[in-house]
Amino acid sequence: MVCYDHDNERVIDIANTVEEPMGEFGADGHGFTAELRPKAAVYPLDLTENTRIALLKGYSLLSHCSWEAGPYIREKPLGGHVHFGIPASDTIKETLDNMAAIMLGVLEPSETAAIRRNTIFTGRGGYVNNQGKPYGLLGDIKNKPWGFEYRTPSSFIVTPGVTTAMYTLLKALVFEDAIQGPSSWTQLDAATRKALAFKPADLYCGNRAVFLEKLGTLWPILQNLTYFKPGMEGRPLWSSLKYLLQVIEKGGFRAVPDMKDPWKITAAAAAKVTAQRPVPHRRTGQGVPVFDWNEFQGEFLEAARQDTGMLTANAQGEIFRIINGRLVPEDTPAAEVVETPGFQELWGTEPAPTLTWSPDQIWGW
């Protein structure tokens, strides 16, 4: 994220502004880009809320600036680096490089995404940290003591809806590979892998048309990811992926003039953040996440209804608003919801039913 002072026409040096450069709202590598380190969470919506808390912690110092995110903002490359609490593997890398990358190819703004992937970052710490290569190349994974960091995506925290969908997509793909589910890359048949294959140069140059042609092949695979099956933790989040179809239809996500607006980053909200606790990990026993819909509804859904008066849920527990017959995240303005005839067939699809899952078996990793 970049903070831009329009009065003085300059990008703010975050490292010399924030109180804790290595805190939740801090700086790293390049002082002119803010790095968010939200508290870890198991459930993607929890991570979205923790991301908002991290943003709120920067309000008191930088409320006078416009906050901007995207692949390449104010001549600064920005990354949407996501951390996972399991070790990286060659098969996880293949799943992300061959499946998540297709979604990046249709979701990221093509022009600025191409600039990011073709510009060597020479700012403070950037050249050393990235070994003299551009940010966002395929296979850009860094091992960490707790697991790994996936660094190929650009900064996608433009709105809560896009953020939730991206967190969900990436977790669902990593989870599928971790359990070697039928929709992981290595388990797909050769014909399907061939249909999804692309040249790295297509991603690096922002050749969006190549990836749009592959969406019809990829989408049924995403539908059948284990994470979205009935009884699974991710089932209520399938609607967030369907929302991405509208984002794709509009040409991908766009940098907004000021992220504080869609994220509802206000003085009143920032004043409360010090009293808030991070959303707890939904774990019990031997590190096995337990998703309790009633608990989730009590902790999140009712609070969101009080805040916006807009949310509802369907029989499968998917959270959405209905505008013009479309399921959309609660932060989507009605004026932004348009007819999308080219995606009607995909939009109406639902994940296929499956047997109930065993937490000990699936979450053992």
Secondary structure, DSSP 4 states (H G I P E B T S, - for coil): -EEEETTTTEE--GGGTSS-TTSSEEE-SSTTSEEE-PPP-SSHHHHHHHHHHHHHTTHHHHTTSEEE-SSEETTEE-B--EEESS---HHHHHHIIIIIHHHHHHHS-HHHHHHHTTSB--STTHHHHTTT-BTT-TT-EEEETTEEEE--SB--TTSHHHHHHHHHHHHHHHHHHHTT-TTSGGGS-HHHHHHH---HHHHHTT-HHHHHHHHHHHHHHHHT-GGGSTTSTTGGGHHHHHHHHHHHHTTS----S-TTTTTT--HHHHHHHTTPPPPPP-EETTTEE---HHHHIIIIIHHHHHHHS--EE-TT--EEEEETTEEE-TT--GGG----GGGHHHHT--PPP-PPP-HHHHS--
